[in-house]
Amino acid sequence: MNGGLVANLVGVGAIDADDDDTLLGEIMRLIRKHGQNAPAEEFLP
């Protein structure tokens, strides 16, 4: 995540650099809840 999309979002100012830990925690929570193989597209509005 540090070298990928999140780093790009921080770089363009879309998210605050301090929010990346919160985002990672939320992603990990979703993985634990739905499993590693759950398609991310199911969680998009």
PyMOL Python script that loads the backbone (N, CA, C, O; Angstrom):
from pymol import cmd

cmd.read_pdbstr("""\
ATOM      1  N   MET A   1       0.823  -1.197   0.000  1.00  0.00           N
ATOM      2  CA  MET A   1       0.000   0.000   0.000  1.00  0.00           C
ATOM      3  C   MET A   1       0.860   1.251   0.000  1.00  0.00           C
ATOM      4  O   MET A   1       0.470   2.268  -0.573  1.00  0.00           O
ATOM      5  N   ASN A   2       2.012   1.193   0.627  1.00  0.00           N
ATOM      6  CA  ASN A   2       2.841   2.397   0.722  1.00  0.00           C
ATOM      7  C   ASN A   2       3.336   2.864  -0.630  1.00  0.00           C
ATOM      8  O   ASN A   2       3.498   4.066  -0.841  1.00  0.00           O
ATOM      9  N   GLY A   3       3.579   1.953  -1.546  1.00  0.00           N
ATOM     10  CA  GLY A   3       4.104   2.337  -2.849  1.00  0.00           C
ATOM     11  C   GLY A   3       3.059   2.321  -3.942  1.00  0.00           C
ATOM     12  O   GLY A   3       3.391   2.536  -5.108  1.00  0.00           O
ATOM     13  N   GLY A   4       1.818   2.074  -3.606  1.00  0.00           N
ATOM     14  CA  GLY A   4       0.783   1.921  -4.609  1.00  0.00           C
ATOM     15  C   GLY A   4      -0.246   3.033  -4.608  1.00  0.00           C
ATOM     16  O   GLY A   4       0.093   4.215  -4.554  1.00  0.00           O
ATOM     17  N   LEU A   5      -1.500   2.639  -4.669  1.00  0.00           N
ATOM     18  CA  LEU A   5      -2.612   3.574  -4.796  1.00  0.00           C
ATOM     19  C   LEU A   5      -2.674   4.569  -3.644  1.00  0.00           C
ATOM     20  O   LEU A   5      -2.891   5.761  -3.861  1.00  0.00           O
ATOM     21  N   VAL A   6      -2.484   4.083  -2.424  1.00  0.00           N
ATOM     22  CA  VAL A   6      -2.575   4.986  -1.271  1.00  0.00           C
ATOM     23  C   VAL A   6      -1.501   6.068  -1.352  1.00  0.00           C
ATOM     24  O   VAL A   6      -1.776   7.238  -1.083  1.00  0.00           O
ATOM     25  N   ALA A   7      -0.283   5.686  -1.721  1.00  0.00           N
ATOM     26  CA  ALA A   7       0.781   6.678  -1.862  1.00  0.00           C
ATOM     27  C   ALA A   7       0.430   7.698  -2.932  1.00  0.00           C
ATOM     28  O   ALA A   7       0.708   8.886  -2.768  1.00  0.00           O
ATOM     29  N   ASN A   8      -0.167   7.260  -4.009  1.00  0.00           N
ATOM     30  CA  ASN A   8      -0.591   8.191  -5.060  1.00  0.00           C
ATOM     31  C   ASN A   8      -1.689   9.123  -4.564  1.00  0.00           C
ATOM     32  O   ASN A   8      -1.676  10.317  -4.862  1.00  0.00           O
ATOM     33  N   LEU A   9      -2.637   8.580  -3.809  1.00  0.00           N
ATOM     34  CA  LEU A   9      -3.716   9.417  -3.274  1.00  0.00           C
ATOM     35  C   LEU A   9      -3.180  10.470  -2.320  1.00  0.00           C
ATOM     36  O   LEU A   9      -3.646  11.610  -2.316  1.00  0.00           O
ATOM     37  N   VAL A  10      -2.201  10.088  -1.512  1.00  0.00           N
ATOM     38  CA  VAL A  10      -1.561  11.056  -0.608  1.00  0.00           C
ATOM     39  C   VAL A  10      -0.821  12.100  -1.437  1.00  0.00           C
ATOM     40  O   VAL A  10      -0.894  13.295  -1.149  1.00  0.00           O
ATOM     41  N   GLY A  11      -0.111  11.648  -2.463  1.00  0.00           N
ATOM     42  CA  GLY A  11       0.675  12.553  -3.300  1.00  0.00           C
ATOM     43  C   GLY A  11      -0.150  13.615  -3.997  1.00  0.00           C
ATOM     44  O   GLY A  11       0.300  14.750  -4.151  1.00  0.00           O
ATOM     45  N   VAL A  12      -1.359  13.257  -4.422  1.00  0.00           N
ATOM     46  CA  VAL A  12      -2.201  14.233  -5.120  1.00  0.00           C
ATOM     47  C   VAL A  12      -3.102  15.001  -4.164  1.00  0.00           C
ATOM     48  O   VAL A  12      -3.870  15.871  -4.576  1.00  0.00           O
ATOM     49  N   GLY A  13      -2.996  14.663  -2.868  1.00  0.00           N
ATOM     50  CA  GLY A  13      -3.779  15.394  -1.871  1.00  0.00           C
ATOM     51  C   GLY A  13      -5.195  14.890  -1.692  1.00  0.00           C
ATOM     52  O   GLY A  13      -6.010  15.559  -1.057  1.00  0.00           O
ATOM     53  N   ALA A  14      -5.511  13.706  -2.247  1.00  0.00           N
ATOM     54  CA  ALA A  14      -6.864  13.165  -2.117  1.00  0.00           C
ATOM     55  C   ALA A  14      -7.142  12.680  -0.700  1.00  0.00           C
ATOM     56  O   ALA A  14      -8.277  12.748  -0.227  1.00  0.00           O
ATOM     57  N   ILE A  15      -6.100  12.190  -0.022  1.00  0.00           N
ATOM     58  CA  ILE A  15      -6.232  11.820   1.385  1.00  0.00           C
ATOM     59  C   ILE A  15      -5.029  12.368   2.134  1.00  0.00           C
ATOM     60  O   ILE A  15      -3.972  12.606   1.551  1.00  0.00           O
ATOM     61  N   ASP A  16      -5.203  12.562   3.417  1.00  0.00           N
ATOM     62  CA  ASP A  16      -4.130  13.056   4.279  1.00  0.00           C
ATOM     63  C   ASP A  16      -3.170  11.904   4.583  1.00  0.00           C
ATOM     64  O   ASP A  16      -3.601  10.764   4.757  1.00  0.00           O
ATOM     65  N   ALA A  17      -1.898  12.197   4.647  1.00  0.00           N
ATOM     66  CA  ALA A  17      -0.901  11.166   4.922  1.00  0.00           C
ATOM     67  C   ALA A  17      -1.177  10.450   6.243  1.00  0.00           C
ATOM     68  O   ALA A  17      -0.845   9.274   6.388  1.00  0.00           O
ATOM     69  N   ASP A  18      -1.774  11.139   7.194  1.00  0.00           N
ATOM     70  CA  ASP A  18      -2.094  10.526   8.482  1.00  0.00           C
ATOM     71  C   ASP A  18      -3.260   9.542   8.388  1.00  0.00           C
ATOM     72  O   ASP A  18      -3.459   8.729   9.291  1.00  0.00           O
ATOM     73  N   ASP A  19      -4.028   9.612   7.301  1.00  0.00           N
ATOM     74  CA  ASP A  19      -5.192   8.737   7.146  1.00  0.00           C
ATOM     75  C   ASP A  19      -4.846   7.379   6.565  1.00  0.00           C
ATOM     76  O   ASP A  19      -5.700   6.492   6.542  1.00  0.00           O
ATOM     77  N   ASP A  20      -3.619   7.188   6.094  1.00  0.00           N
ATOM     78  CA  ASP A  20      -3.289   5.914   5.461  1.00  0.00           C
ATOM     79  C   ASP A  20      -3.347   4.759   6.449  1.00  0.00           C
ATOM     80  O   ASP A  20      -3.714   3.650   6.059  1.00  0.00           O
ATOM     81  N   ASP A  21      -2.998   4.978   7.713  1.00  0.00           N
ATOM     82  CA  ASP A  21      -3.107   3.909   8.713  1.00  0.00           C
ATOM     83  C   ASP A  21      -4.566   3.541   8.965  1.00  0.00           C
ATOM     84  O   ASP A  21      -4.898   2.367   9.130  1.00  0.00           O
ATOM     85  N   THR A  22      -5.427   4.544   8.994  1.00  0.00           N
ATOM     86  CA  THR A  22      -6.854   4.298   9.175  1.00  0.00           C
ATOM     87  C   THR A  22      -7.404   3.508   7.998  1.00  0.00           C
ATOM     88  O   THR A  22      -8.184   2.573   8.178  1.00  0.00           O
ATOM     89  N   LEU A  23      -6.995   3.887   6.795  1.00  0.00           N
ATOM     90  CA  LEU A  23      -7.443   3.192   5.591  1.00  0.00           C
ATOM     91  C   LEU A  23      -6.967   1.748   5.594  1.00  0.00           C
ATOM     92  O   LEU A  23      -7.741   0.846   5.274  1.00  0.00           O
ATOM     93  N   LEU A  24      -5.723   1.515   5.944  1.00  0.00           N
ATOM     94  CA  LEU A  24      -5.188   0.162   6.004  1.00  0.00           C
ATOM     95  C   LEU A  24      -5.955  -0.664   7.038  1.00  0.00           C
ATOM     96  O   LEU A  24      -6.276  -1.823   6.780  1.00  0.00           O
ATOM     97  N   GLY A  25      -6.246  -0.095   8.182  1.00  0.00           N
ATOM     98  CA  GLY A  25      -7.016  -0.795   9.206  1.00  0.00           C
ATOM     99  C   GLY A  25      -8.399  -1.179   8.718  1.00  0.00           C
ATOM    100  O   GLY A  25      -8.871  -2.283   8.989  1.00  0.00           O
ATOM    101  N   GLU A  26      -9.043  -0.287   8.011  1.00  0.00           N
ATOM    102  CA  GLU A  26     -10.385  -0.561   7.480  1.00  0.00           C
ATOM    103  C   GLU A  26     -10.333  -1.664   6.424  1.00  0.00           C
ATOM    104  O   GLU A  26     -11.200  -2.536   6.391  1.00  0.00           O
ATOM    105  N   ILE A  27      -9.336  -1.625   5.579  1.00  0.00           N
ATOM    106  CA  ILE A  27      -9.181  -2.664   4.559  1.00  0.00           C
ATOM    107  C   ILE A  27      -8.937  -4.020   5.218  1.00  0.00           C
ATOM    108  O   ILE A  27      -9.519  -5.026   4.811  1.00  0.00           O
ATOM    109  N   MET A  28      -8.086  -4.043   6.223  1.00  0.00           N
ATOM    110  CA  MET A  28      -7.808  -5.300   6.917  1.00  0.00           C
ATOM    111  C   MET A  28      -9.060  -5.831   7.623  1.00  0.00           C
ATOM    112  O   MET A  28      -9.275  -7.042   7.667  1.00  0.00           O
ATOM    113  N   ARG A  29      -9.881  -4.943   8.169  1.00  0.00           N
ATOM    114  CA  ARG A  29     -11.132  -5.352   8.803  1.00  0.00           C
ATOM    115  C   ARG A  29     -12.065  -6.002   7.779  1.00  0.00           C
ATOM    116  O   ARG A  29     -12.684  -7.029   8.058  1.00  0.00           O
ATOM    117  N   LEU A  30     -12.161  -5.400   6.601  1.00  0.00           N
ATOM    118  CA  LEU A  30     -13.013  -5.968   5.550  1.00  0.00           C
ATOM    119  C   LEU A  30     -12.493  -7.325   5.086  1.00  0.00           C
ATOM    120  O   LEU A  30     -13.282  -8.228   4.805  1.00  0.00           O
ATOM    121  N   ILE A  31     -11.177  -7.473   5.004  1.00  0.00           N
ATOM    122  CA  ILE A  31     -10.598  -8.757   4.605  1.00  0.00           C
ATOM    123  C   ILE A  31     -10.920  -9.833   5.647  1.00  0.00           C
ATOM    124  O   ILE A  31     -11.285 -10.956   5.298  1.00  0.00           O
ATOM    125  N   ARG A  32     -10.781  -9.480   6.923  1.00  0.00           N
ATOM    126  CA  ARG A  32     -11.102 -10.456   7.974  1.00  0.00           C
ATOM    127  C   ARG A  32     -12.583 -10.830   7.949  1.00  0.00           C
ATOM    128  O   ARG A  32     -12.941 -11.988   8.163  1.00  0.00           O
ATOM    129  N   LYS A  33     -13.430  -9.855   7.689  1.00  0.00           N
ATOM    130  CA  LYS A  33     -14.879 -10.087   7.707  1.00  0.00           C
ATOM    131  C   LYS A  33     -15.347 -10.897   6.503  1.00  0.00           C
ATOM    132  O   LYS A  33     -16.170 -11.800   6.647  1.00  0.00           O
ATOM    133  N   HIS A  34     -14.823 -10.577   5.302  1.00  0.00           N
ATOM    134  CA  HIS A  34     -15.349 -11.168   4.071  1.00  0.00           C
ATOM    135  C   HIS A  34     -14.411 -12.175   3.416  1.00  0.00           C
ATOM    136  O   HIS A  34     -14.808 -12.860   2.473  1.00  0.00           O
ATOM    137  N   GLY A  35     -13.178 -12.276   3.897  1.00  0.00           N
ATOM    138  CA  GLY A  35     -12.216 -13.215   3.332  1.00  0.00           C
ATOM    139  C   GLY A  35     -11.330 -12.569   2.286  1.00  0.00           C
ATOM    140  O   GLY A  35     -11.681 -11.552   1.687  1.00  0.00           O
ATOM    141  N   GLN A  36     -10.176 -13.180   2.079  1.00  0.00           N
ATOM    142  CA  GLN A  36      -9.179 -12.629   1.160  1.00  0.00           C
ATOM    143  C   GLN A  36      -9.605 -12.694  -0.293  1.00  0.00           C
ATOM    144  O   GLN A  36      -9.093 -11.933  -1.114  1.00  0.00           O
ATOM    145  N   ASN A  37     -10.514 -13.568  -0.628  1.00  0.00           N
ATOM    146  CA  ASN A  37     -10.901 -13.755  -2.026  1.00  0.00           C
ATOM    147  C   ASN A  37     -12.166 -13.025  -2.425  1.00  0.00           C
ATOM    148  O   ASN A  37     -12.642 -13.189  -3.548  1.00  0.00           O
ATOM    149  N   ALA A  38     -12.724 -12.219  -1.527  1.00  0.00           N
ATOM    150  CA  ALA A  38     -13.938 -11.469  -1.843  1.00  0.00           C
ATOM    151  C   ALA A  38     -13.613 -10.381  -2.861  1.00  0.00           C
ATOM    152  O   ALA A  38     -12.682  -9.605  -2.644  1.00  0.00           O
ATOM    153  N   PRO A  39     -14.348 -10.304  -3.954  1.00  0.00           N
ATOM    154  CA  PRO A  39     -14.098  -9.274  -4.961  1.00  0.00           C
ATOM    155  C   PRO A  39     -14.376  -7.867  -4.413  1.00  0.00           C
ATOM    156  O   PRO A  39     -15.434  -7.619  -3.836  1.00  0.00           O
ATOM    157  N   ALA A  40     -13.446  -6.981  -4.593  1.00  0.00           N
ATOM    158  CA  ALA A  40     -13.588  -5.608  -4.093  1.00  0.00           C
ATOM    159  C   ALA A  40     -14.768  -4.895  -4.751  1.00  0.00           C
ATOM    160  O   ALA A  40     -15.366  -4.004  -4.148  1.00  0.00           O
ATOM    161  N   GLU A  41     -15.101  -5.272  -5.960  1.00  0.00           N
ATOM    162  CA  GLU A  41     -16.201  -4.620  -6.687  1.00  0.00           C
ATOM    163  C   GLU A  41     -17.535  -4.734  -5.945  1.00  0.00           C
ATOM    164  O   GLU A  41     -18.420  -3.896  -6.122  1.00  0.00           O
ATOM    165  N   GLU A  42     -17.676  -5.761  -5.124  1.00  0.00           N
ATOM    166  CA  GLU A  42     -18.916  -5.927  -4.360  1.00  0.00           C
ATOM    167  C   GLU A  42     -19.089  -4.849  -3.299  1.00  0.00           C
ATOM    168  O   GLU A  42     -20.194  -4.666  -2.788  1.00  0.00           O
ATOM    169  N   PHE A  43     -18.026  -4.135  -2.958  1.00  0.00           N
ATOM    170  CA  PHE A  43     -18.099  -3.141  -1.899  1.00  0.00           C
ATOM    171  C   PHE A  43     -18.196  -1.711  -2.426  1.00  0.00           C
ATOM    172  O   PHE A  43     -18.227  -0.758  -1.648  1.00  0.00           O
ATOM    173  N   LEU A  44     -18.243  -1.567  -3.737  1.00  0.00           N
ATOM    174  CA  LEU A  44     -18.355  -0.242  -4.340  1.00  0.00           C
ATOM    175  C   LEU A  44     -19.815   0.145  -4.458  1.00  0.00           C
ATOM    176  O   LEU A  44     -20.662  -0.699  -4.752  1.00  0.00           O
ATOM    177  N   PRO A  45     -20.119   1.428  -4.228  1.00  0.00           N
ATOM    178  CA  PRO A  45     -21.522   1.864  -4.344  1.00  0.00           C
ATOM    179  C   PRO A  45     -21.994   1.852  -5.778  1.00  0.00           C
ATOM    180  O   PRO A  45     -23.145   2.189  -6.051  1.00  0.00           O
TER     181      PRO A  45
END
""", "prot")
cmd.dss("prot")
cmd.show_as("cartoon", "prot")
cmd.util.cbc("prot")
cmd.orient("prot")
